[in-house]
Amino acid sequence: MGRIDDAFSQLKREGKKGFIPFITGGDPDLDTTGELLVELANSGATIIELGVPFSDPMADGPVIQRASERALKHGFGLKEIFETINKARAKIETPLVLFSYFNPLLQYGIDKLARDARQAGIDGVLVTDLTPEESEQFAAALKRNDLDMVFLVAPTSTDARLRMIADHASGFVYAVSRAGVTGARENLSREAELLVARVRRVSSLPVAVGFGISSAEQVEQTLRYADAAVVGSAIVAQIEKLSANENLVSETGKFVRKLIPVGSTN
């Protein structure tokens, strides 16, 4: 059993729910990313998603697009991201999921990516634009290295597609709360709750819900029906806001702790 399975099993035993923060690797720089991984782990994260900056992030809203643009200016690649993760892994046990588009991973080399990700301390990979039908080679490489393959599902996914994803996924299923790109929203759609119920009919994996969750109230609302809530754009926006603040890391930690309902998570 890997760290992701362990984390959700512990939540279930304790009757709690999970909180999954997302940050973009290299925003504002890689050293700060390493410090943020440790801070997020110490702030109560169940799992941390680390985004690989990409020049054409089609599924991301303006906040995460800007974060990718800022990160890409530093000129680093996956090798340097893995080195940053490896340094942080020495200080934390929190599961880490690499969140990426397929192009950077393919350019790195699938087998090399899987080996290096595992050695760096990554526990799972979510590829936003890789479909189950096209994932066989990639999934096999991850499996050989004991890495989970996390898939996205959306309210528009058919029941047949949900069953296909359930057959291919491991770790957990990431349910997109609504159609469209990432970004904070004032109101959450009931579509997400209905989607979680549909996923549970075809899979026993935990279901995390993300896209548009930006406040403690929305996290609490989501955790009434999901196993975990994912917050990305709101945290990335906070990092952007604090870019000139020498206390960026600790202030981001404070922001994240305020998002987590008291007693609901580890």
C-alpha angles and dihedrals in degrees: 000000000000131000094267092053090045092052095052092042090054091049090051093049091051095043092242138129132230136250120206119189122196127210132171115246112245096017110155088354139319096259090056090046089058091050091047092053090057092044093050091049090051091046094063106273114162091198130357123220115208116196122217107223112242132185095227108035099174096176095049129091125226096279096059092036089059090048090054091049092051092048095047091057088072091064098224128140141205091288091063092044089054091050090052092049092047092055091049092045089064087066104037141046097197112125115254126209121196109222113200151141113251099245098073091046093049091049090052091052124259100240093041090047093054094047095045093044091054092046090050091055101257116150104192145004130221116194110193097202102035113103124209090246090060098037103081098103094040094046091050091053091050092047092052087057096043093248123145121237110219120196133198121233125189137199087255093058112115121231089251090054092048089054091050092050091046088056092053104036130091134177096027142328119250110218115201108222094217142354117276137047131324119276143115118285132191093220131038121217123239085228089086094058091048090048093052090052090051092049091051091056090063104028139042092203119114114264122222120192124211146152114088101019107131111147140053089248092055092047090052091047091051094048090059089077108010131069092229141005123225121210118187120141095044091055094043089050089052091052089050091050091050096044093118094040116104087210093056094126098048093041090052088051090053090049092051094047089056090056094058116085111236112263095000098102141028 
